[in-house]
Amino acid sequence: MHGQVVSLDVTAPIWERFFTVAPLVLVGTREEDGSYDLAPKHMATPMGWQNYFGFICTPRHRTYHNVWRERAFTVSYPRPTQVVLASLAASPRIDDAKPVLGALPTFPARLIDGVFIEDGYLFLECELDRIIDDFGENSLVTGKIVAAHLQESAMRLSDRADEELLSESPLLVYLAPGRFAEVREGLAFPYPIGFSR
């Protein structure tokens, strides 16, 4: 074993004691008054190999109730140059509204009633599949992807090296807690012979 292993106290949340890597996405929902909300989420991931997506939320947040009521949500993957916009989407509500959202450039989804952040690289339109409550105070919100849109510059192509793609279209990642990074390079994973998913 390399280094000394320290046991953490699991009677309290452990996630502030070390860094983990996660995507940073903006989840879009329709508010009860017909306006739209965008909320940054980093506990977000594909749900298996088929077209399902999920994120962690809490019933204390409007996003949870919007998804439950509207049965749909959008997901925007911002670029590293948009980290400030993603941060602004987390601004607190004033008089039950997020005034800063009016300043964020958006465009409409095609199949569901929602919006995306402009200039991101990946955009998902999801219909609610299910919400699983009681992960402590949190819930897992999952959706079936009914439409997906990708900036052409971010598309993997057989005649384009992955290294070139990452260099030209870097990814924004969230380093929980409270930091972010830009991924401009990656190495091929050394799968063993005969591996299959």
N, C-alpha and C positions, 0 to 999 in steps of 0.2 A: 504494500500500500504506500502511495506517495503522499507525504505530508500527514498531518494529524487531523483526524476527523472529530468534529465537535457535534454533540447531540443537541438539538434545538428543543426548546420548550414548546410542545404542541398543544398546551392549554390555551395558547394565544395564537393568532395568525402568524405564520412563519415567513410570509412573502416579502416582508420589508428587510429581511436579513441577508439577502443575496440578489443577484441579478438573474433574470430570465429573459429570453428573446421571444417576442411575439409580433404579429402584424399590428399595424395601426389602421383601423378602418373608420369610416363615418357611416353610421346607421341612420337612414332617413325614414321618418314616419310622418303620417298626416295627423295633424292636431284635430281636436274636436271642432274647432272653429273654422276648419278648412285650410289653415296655413300649414306650413311644413316645418319639421324640426330635423336637425342633424346633430347627432351625438357621437363623440369619439368613443371607440371601444377597442380594447386590446386583447381581451379574453374572447377571441373570435377565431373560428376555424371551419374548414370543410367538415361535414359530418359523414365520414366514410368516403368511398370512392365514387358514389353516384352524385347526382346534383342536389345536394343538401348542404345547408350552411347554418351555423349556430353561433350564438354569442351569449355571454353572461350579462345579466342585467338584474335590477332589483325592483320589486313592486313599489319602492319609494320614488322611482323615476318615471317621468312621463312617457319615455320610450316604451316601457313595459305595457302601460295601459293603452297607448296608441296602437301598438301591434295587436294586442288582444281585441280591441274594438274594430280596427280596420282589416285585420286578418292578413296583413301584408307589410313588407318593409323593403327598403333598398339598402345596398351596400356599395360604398365608394372606397376604392383604394387610392389614397392620395400619393403623390410623388414626394420625394424628400424636400423639394422646393416649396411644398405646401404645408409644412409642419406648423407654421404660424396660423394658417387658416384652420387646421385641425384643432389647434389649441383654442382658437376663438369660439369654435363650436361648443366648447365646454363652458362658455361663459354662463354665469348664473342668470336666472330669470328675474326680471324687474316687472312688477305689476302683471305677473303671470305670463310674461312673454320674454323671448330672447331677442332684444333689439339688434344685436350684432348679426343675427342670421340674415337680416335684410341686406347686409353689405357683402355677404358671401356669394360669389358667382355660381349659379346652379343651372341645370337644364333638366327638362322633364323626363321621367321614365316613359317607356313606350307601352307597356302592358298593364302596369299597375299605377295607382294614383300616388305618385311619389316623385322625388327629385334626387339628382346626383350632384356632387361637387364638380365644377368644371375643371378640366385639365388633369384629372386623375388618370389612372391607366387601366383599371378594371372596374366594371360596374355590374352589379347583380340585382335582379328584380326577383323578390322572393314572396311566395304566398306562405302564410303561417302553416306549419305542419303541427307543431305542438309546443307547449310550454311546460317544463318540468320544474316545479317549485321545490322549496325547502332544502337548498344547498346552504344551510345556515339562513342568512337573510337574502340570499341570492337565488336566481332562477336561470335555467338554461332555456333560451328562446331559439327554436329551430324553424327553418323554412325550407320549402322546396324551391329551387331555382327554376323560374319559369322563363327567364330571359337573361342572357349574359352578353355584355358588350366589352370590347377590348380595343385600346388604342393600337393601331397597326404597328407602331414602333415598339410595342411591348410583346409582340407575338413571336413565339418560338417557331422557327421555320427550319426545314431540313437542310437548306443551303446556307444557314447562318449559324455560326458558332455561338454556343451559349455564353461564352466569355465575352464576346463582342456585344451581345444583347445586354448583359448586365452592365457592361461599361457604358453603353450608350443610353440605357434606360434603368438607372439604379433604383433600388427598392428602399422604401422607408420602413424601418422596423422600430418597435418600441422596446426599450430596455427597461423592463419593470424592476424597480419602481422609479419613475420620474426622469428617465433619460431617453434619448432616441439616437439612432444611427442610420447611416446610409450604406447600403450594400452595393458595391461596385464590382465585386469579383466573387467567384465561388469555384470550388473544385468538385470534380465528378466524385460521387460517393462510391467507395470500393465494395460494391455488392459481391457476395460470394458466388461462385459458379453454381448454377442451378437455382438461384433465388427466384421466387415468384411471390407476388403480393397476394 
